[in-house]
């Protein structure tokens, strides 16, 4: 037996030399040390990645699923950044972008997007004209301009092809002027549009620029297209007389369209002219077009230092004319069950609809910031809050506000499910309310 043991020992020794034992392997592993990364086990080496992924998950979950702490009023920027619009504002923006195809729809959508995402460059901003000029474009274009710039015509007398309307292509004018600070061809196109309006377009008997090409006819809609463009063009070209021309066009339209007496006093007729489209009813959306267009002119004048100093009377006039429309809307706001304004103001036979309601409420909010001593009263703000709430209750998950009037058939008794301009009006309503709250003129919403 002793001989057998002696013979087995060399074999065991040979195996030890050729195949290290488990004990030998463990002995050769370096000792784990925090200061030496090569000694870390794989589970420890991957730990930072898991921590980062966990942090990202928690952040995303918090932002999207956990109710935020509320509105931050410590600065204007933080207020805007934390504001709760109470409806899916980005869904409404998407619909406005997708649905807008006509010139006035595209121009209005560009205006609405600008007010929503670049409020400092809107005429309603605190300093819309830095260094007394239209705001320049930096390395990246504003979001509204990125969306609209390919839709603007740069090789003709007007900014958009339109065989019917004089004023509608001018809705793209402000965007063209802003783009002109980067590319001269857009500025040249804006100049040709201005020259067409002032030198070529037909005029009504009192000198008002016609809304239509084939006949001299005035539509309340045009006040949101032409005067705001002329005013903005005036700032960009250091021309206060052009701003006065913009105000004059508002006055000429008011002289013809404003109702002079009766319960609808101060409201505007929709269409006055020789064609069979004449409509002396006080269309809700038409009054909203006129009021908001004049509010944009008013904000342009007060936002530019040079005009703000010398156009006190023009500002007073605009405040009066806008107030007449808003007062008329409040006075004729009946007991429609939905809480919305009727398609034709002061006519109980019409359904309540969201488009005109949205933009007239937005006008009240804008004027509350521009003239808080007048429009900051509860009479206006309480009414605007009620109209906004009535609209918001009728916005679905896709961002559609309904019922909305058919913008191409204002006299239709059948509302539609989706209105391009109506979606832009939602953005304007949300932005106007936000800016009123952030300016501490409107009350901070309890829900935030």
Phi, psi and omega in degrees: 000325179295325178293320179297314180301319180296324180288329181283333184298315177300323180298317178296323179294321179296318179297324179295323180287322185271329183228096182305144179283165178300322180296321179293321180297312180300325181292333182273344179295135180293149181287135181297126177221133182298329185279352181240103185302326184294342180270355183286136172295157182302323181298326179282324181297324182275353184302316180301323180296318178295322178296317179297314180299320178297319178297318178297316180299315181297318181296314180297316180297319182295314183294323188262337188235345180258131180298130182288164187291337178137185183285129179263107183263015183291336177206164179298317182297316180291326177297313179296320183290334182252009186288139177256110183284348180069010171209168185282083187295325179289330175293318177296320178299316179302316180295320178299318180292320184284326188271337188285121180230329179280161186301314183291328178293316181294314180297321179291320178297318178299318177298315183294318179296318178299316179296327183284310190255341177231058187298333181291337180263355173287154177297344178272000179288168182293325180219073187289343183232074179298139183059028177062029179226164174299144185297133179284161175263133181275209181299323179245137178293154171300151184300320180297321181287326175301320181287324192261340195296328180284350182266354183268129179278133185243008187233026181209184185288334181237164186277354180204141180289124181204112182275356187250312190255142172277315192274329188303316179301335180293346176299338178271002187295316181297317178299320179296319178297316180296319178293333180297340177288344178254316183234122186299328183297331177287320176297320177295321179295321177297322178295318178295323177297317178298315180295323177298314181297316187274333188244341187243319187300146177294154181240147172288170186300333180267003178100358177291138178294127183294148174282332185248160182274315189281337177221153176280107187216140182252126175243137179301332180306323188299338183290342175271350184258307189276302184303317179298324178293313181298320180296315181294322177298322179298318178297313183297334182248017175055046188232093180294333178295329178292325175293322177294324176297320178298315179295321179299320178295322175300316181295318181296323176292318180297320182302328182267321191265337186289135176284129189270338183206168179091183183297339180263015182305133180095335175286162181252139169293157184281306187221128174234125180171182187276352185276171180284003177269359180308137186213104182270006174288156181268081181297128183303311181294324178297318176295325178292317176306311184296313184294314182290324177298317178292327176296324177293320176296315179301316180292326178295316180296311183286339180277345179256121187305317185294316180284326181299329183280333188243358184241046180297318181294321179296320177296318179298318179297315180297319177301320180293313183294319177295317180299324179300318181290312181297318177299318179297321179295319179294318183294324183263006180284101187276210185256036178303129189303325184288341186085357179275159171287145179286155182304322171243118185294136179080011180235103185290354180280351184262153178284155173283142182218161193272333189292301179298323179299316181298312187285328176290322175295319177300321178299316180299318178295317180297317181290333177296328178279320180290321180226071183298333181293335179255301188272355176278003179287156181301328179309317183272315186289321178296318178296314180298320178298318180295318180293320179297314181297323178295322178291312184301325179297345184244024175256124182272183184294339179271000178090009181271131173261129182208151008281142177240146177290147175290113184293341179266351179218074187299338181266007181285138178275000180253111177290165181244165182275337184213124180238122179303310181291328178298323177292321176295323178297327177298317178297318179295321178297311180299316181293319181295317178296314178304311183293328177291318177294314183292336175277000180064027174266312173276151180292146176292130182299139181295329184291343180255000000 
